[in-house]
Amino acid sequence: MSFDTRLLTGVGVFGAVMEAGNFVRAADVLGLTPSGVSRAVARLEQRVGVRLFDRNPREVTLTEEGARFHARIMPLLAGLEEAASEAAGSAAFVGGRLRVSIDPWFARMVLAPRIGEFLARYPALSLDLTTSNYREELMSGADVAVRFGPPDESSLIARKLLDVPVLTCAAPSYLDRHGIPATPHDLMHHDCILFRDPQTGRPFTWEFRGDNGAIEIKASGRLVLDDPSAAVAAGLAGQGIFQSLAIGLDEWLESGALATILAEWSDEQFPLYAYHPSRHMPPAKVRAFLDFVQRIAAE
């Protein structure tokens, strides 16, 4: 099989630049000079026929073509790392750096308070967390991703972690001023705090499920947010009625700072999925993280 080994070398330098953020830091990591890194990237760009980086003296950023190239090669580089580990007989060893792209609400309310348990169990592992609601380039620079919502059609392996109830809530101060809705249709006369769907950019339609089936309500309001923490904070301040995943609300519901409404219509469930690149056996560090997240999410 004919293969240009310089391509593999260039890809390795490309990945190092992305990790380090610029040519100088990448050169330190690789034991090269900055000019050597620059030449290697230039040869790679010439080999693939596109410009991968926009350069300035302090940093480099990916071009649109570079971003697509990066998204394709990261799983391949991870596979090479895994193959090397397996060849060394350490396929079951949980160590190195695990890069996770995770939903911010789940990270704050579920993972962060328990992450010490995971790190204590695997002292050779370090964790790099990035929070995001969005699906674009889901696995770019990540070993595993965690998102709420149905899985997309892709080559990624999707593992369902759990189904989370969706609650409709408001602060007692709001309900004292405006009354308690008796049916989902009553929401048309209330101020609703809307949450933007990260996939479409439009506010979510509110869905209610009860004994007589499901109905959708086009809730309206003057406040649209894309941060669940901000939505909860606005609800606590009495700004309106909002819908939220049940995860993380116990403290405010038990204290009475929030009240659930339309409980007989609250059978809607929203799934939580973890994603990792398609391969026969993901690295031990990914398997360990997925098992841990599924356990604490269920608890």
C-alpha positions in Angstrom: 0.0 0.0 0.0 1.4 3.4 -1.0 1.2 6.0 1.7 2.7 9.4 2.1 4.2 9.3 5.6 4.7 13.1 5.6 0.9 13.4 5.7 0.8 11.6 9.1 3.6 13.8 10.4 1.7 16.9 9.2 -1.5 15.8 10.8 0.3 15.3 14.1 1.8 18.8 14.0 -1.7 20.2 13.0 -3.2 18.5 16.1 -0.5 19.9 18.4 -1.1 23.4 17.1 -4.8 23.1 17.8 -4.1 21.8 21.3 -1.6 24.5 22.1 -3.3 27.5 20.4 -0.3 28.8 18.4 2.9 27.7 16.7 5.2 28.7 19.5 3.5 26.6 22.3 3.1 23.7 19.8 6.9 23.9 19.1 7.6 23.6 22.8 5.4 20.6 23.1 6.9 18.9 20.0 10.5 19.8 20.6 10.7 21.8 17.4 11.3 25.4 16.4 8.3 27.6 15.6 9.6 27.9 12.1 9.7 24.1 11.9 6.1 23.9 13.0 5.1 26.5 10.5 6.9 24.7 7.6 5.2 21.4 8.6 1.7 23.0 8.6 2.5 24.7 5.2 3.5 21.3 3.7 0.3 19.8 5.1 -1.8 22.6 3.6 0.0 22.1 0.2 -0.6 18.4 0.5 -4.4 18.7 1.1 -4.8 21.7 -1.2 -6.5 24.1 1.2 -5.5 26.7 3.8 -6.2 25.3 7.3 -5.2 28.2 9.5 -5.6 32.0 9.6 -2.5 33.2 11.3 -1.5 36.3 13.3 1.5 36.9 15.7 -0.3 35.8 18.8 -2.7 33.0 17.7 -4.0 30.9 14.9 -7.6 30.1 14.1 -9.1 27.5 11.9 -10.5 28.4 8.5 -13.8 26.8 7.5 -12.0 24.1 5.6 -9.6 23.7 8.6 -12.5 23.2 11.0 -14.0 20.4 8.8 -10.5 18.8 8.5 -10.1 19.0 12.3 -13.4 17.4 13.0 -12.6 14.4 10.7 -9.0 13.8 11.9 -9.5 14.0 15.7 -11.3 10.6 15.9 -8.5 9.1 13.8 -5.8 10.5 16.0 -7.7 9.2 19.1 -7.9 5.8 17.4 -4.1 5.8 16.8 -3.6 6.6 20.5 -5.9 3.8 21.5 -4.2 1.4 19.2 -0.8 2.3 20.7 -2.2 1.7 24.2 -3.7 -1.6 23.3 -0.4 -2.7 21.7 1.3 -1.8 24.9 -1.1 -4.0 26.9 -2.8 -1.1 28.6 -6.3 -1.1 27.0 -7.9 -1.4 30.5 -5.9 1.5 32.0 -7.9 4.6 32.8 -5.4 7.5 32.4 -4.3 10.4 30.4 -6.5 13.4 29.5 -10.2 13.0 28.8 -11.9 15.8 26.8 -15.6 16.1 27.4 -18.2 18.4 25.7 -21.2 18.5 28.0 -24.5 20.2 28.5 -24.0 23.2 30.9 -27.1 22.5 33.1 -26.2 18.8 33.6 -22.5 19.8 34.2 -23.5 22.3 36.9 -26.3 20.5 38.7 -25.2 16.8 38.4 -21.6 16.3 37.3 -19.7 19.1 39.1 -20.8 18.2 42.6 -19.8 14.6 42.1 -16.7 14.9 39.9 -14.4 14.5 42.8 -15.5 10.9 43.1 -14.5 10.2 39.6 -11.1 11.8 39.8 -10.4 10.1 43.1 -11.1 6.7 41.6 -8.8 7.3 38.6 -5.8 9.3 39.9 -3.9 9.0 36.6 -6.7 10.7 34.7 -7.2 14.5 34.1 -10.5 15.9 32.9 -11.0 18.8 30.4 -14.7 19.9 30.4 -16.3 22.3 27.8 -19.9 23.2 28.3 -22.3 23.8 25.4 -25.9 23.4 24.4 -25.1 23.2 20.7 -24.7 20.2 18.4 -22.5 21.8 15.6 -19.2 19.9 15.4 -20.3 17.9 18.5 -17.1 15.9 18.8 -14.6 18.6 17.7 -11.7 18.3 20.1 -13.7 16.0 22.4 -13.5 12.3 23.3 -17.1 12.2 24.5 -20.1 14.5 24.5 -23.3 14.7 26.6 -26.4 16.4 25.4 -30.1 16.5 26.1 -32.5 15.8 23.3 -33.1 13.0 20.7 -29.9 11.8 19.0 -29.0 13.1 15.5 -28.4 10.9 12.5 -24.7 10.6 12.4 -21.8 8.1 12.5 -21.4 8.7 16.3 -22.3 6.0 18.8 -25.2 7.4 21.0 -25.7 5.9 24.4 -28.9 6.8 26.2 -28.3 7.8 29.9 -31.8 8.5 31.1 -35.1 10.2 30.5 -35.7 13.4 32.5 -39.2 14.7 33.4 -40.0 18.2 32.2 -41.7 20.5 34.8 -43.7 23.7 34.4 -42.8 26.0 37.2 -43.2 29.6 38.6 -42.4 31.5 41.7 -45.3 32.0 44.2 -44.8 35.7 43.8 -45.7 35.5 40.1 -48.7 33.2 40.7 -50.0 35.5 43.5 -50.1 38.4 41.0 -51.4 36.5 37.9 -53.2 33.4 39.1 -52.5 29.7 38.6 -53.2 28.3 35.1 -55.8 25.5 35.3 -55.1 24.1 31.8 -52.2 24.4 29.3 -54.4 26.7 27.2 -54.5 29.2 30.0 -50.8 29.8 29.4 -51.7 31.9 26.4 -52.7 34.6 28.9 -49.4 34.5 30.9 -45.9 35.7 30.6 -43.8 32.7 29.7 -40.0 32.5 29.9 -38.9 30.9 26.6 -35.9 28.7 26.0 -34.2 28.7 22.6 -33.7 25.4 20.8 -30.0 25.3 20.1 -30.6 23.2 17.0 -33.1 25.5 15.3 -32.5 28.9 17.0 -36.2 29.2 17.7 -38.0 28.9 21.1 -39.1 25.5 22.0 -42.8 24.7 21.6 -44.3 23.7 25.0 -45.6 20.2 25.0 -48.0 18.7 27.7 -48.9 15.1 28.2 -51.8 13.9 30.2 -54.4 11.1 30.4 -56.0 12.4 27.2 -52.9 12.5 25.2 -50.4 15.2 24.2 -51.0 18.8 23.2 -48.6 21.5 22.1 -48.9 25.1 23.2 -47.2 28.0 21.4 -46.2 29.9 24.6 -45.4 33.5 24.3 -43.3 35.9 26.4 -40.9 38.8 26.2 -37.9 36.9 27.5 -36.1 34.3 25.4 -33.0 32.7 26.8 -30.5 30.0 25.8 -29.0 29.4 29.3 -31.1 27.1 31.6 -29.5 28.7 34.7 -30.6 32.1 33.6 -34.1 30.8 32.9 -34.4 29.4 36.4 -33.0 32.6 38.0 -35.6 34.7 36.1 -38.3 32.3 37.2 -37.2 32.6 40.8 -37.4 36.4 40.5 -41.0 36.1 39.4 -40.5 37.1 35.8 -42.9 34.4 34.5 -43.7 30.8 34.0 -41.0 28.5 32.6 -40.4 24.9 31.7 -37.3 23.1 33.0 -35.8 19.7 33.3 -36.6 18.3 36.7 -32.8 17.7 37.4 -31.5 20.2 39.8 -34.8 21.8 40.9 -35.3 19.9 44.1 -33.8 22.5 46.4 -36.1 25.3 45.2 -39.2 23.1 45.0 -38.7 21.8 48.5 -38.1 25.2 49.9 -41.2 26.7 48.2 -39.2 29.2 46.2 -40.7 27.5 43.1 -44.0 25.8 42.6 -45.0 23.3 39.9 -48.1 23.9 38.0 -50.2 21.7 35.6 -48.9 18.6 37.4 -51.5 16.4 35.8 -50.0 17.4 32.4 -46.4 16.7 33.3 -45.7 13.3 31.7 -43.3 14.7 29.1 -39.8 13.2 29.3 -36.6 14.5 27.6 -33.7 12.2 27.0 -30.0 12.6 27.9 -27.5 11.0 25.5 -23.8 10.5 25.5 -21.9 10.4 22.2 -18.5 9.0 21.2 -16.8 8.3 17.8 -17.8 5.0 16.2 -15.4 2.2 16.9 -15.6 -1.3 18.2 -14.3 -0.5 21.6 -14.0 3.0 23.0 -11.0 3.8 25.2 -11.1 2.7 28.8 -11.3 6.4 29.9 -14.4 6.9 27.8 -16.0 3.8 29.1 -15.2 4.7 32.7 -16.7 8.2 32.3 -19.9 6.9 30.6 -20.5 4.4 33.4 -19.9 7.0 36.0 -22.2 9.6 34.4 -25.0 7.1 33.9 -24.8 6.0 37.5 -24.9 9.5 39.0 -27.6 10.6 36.6 -29.8 7.7 37.7 -29.3 8.6 41.3 
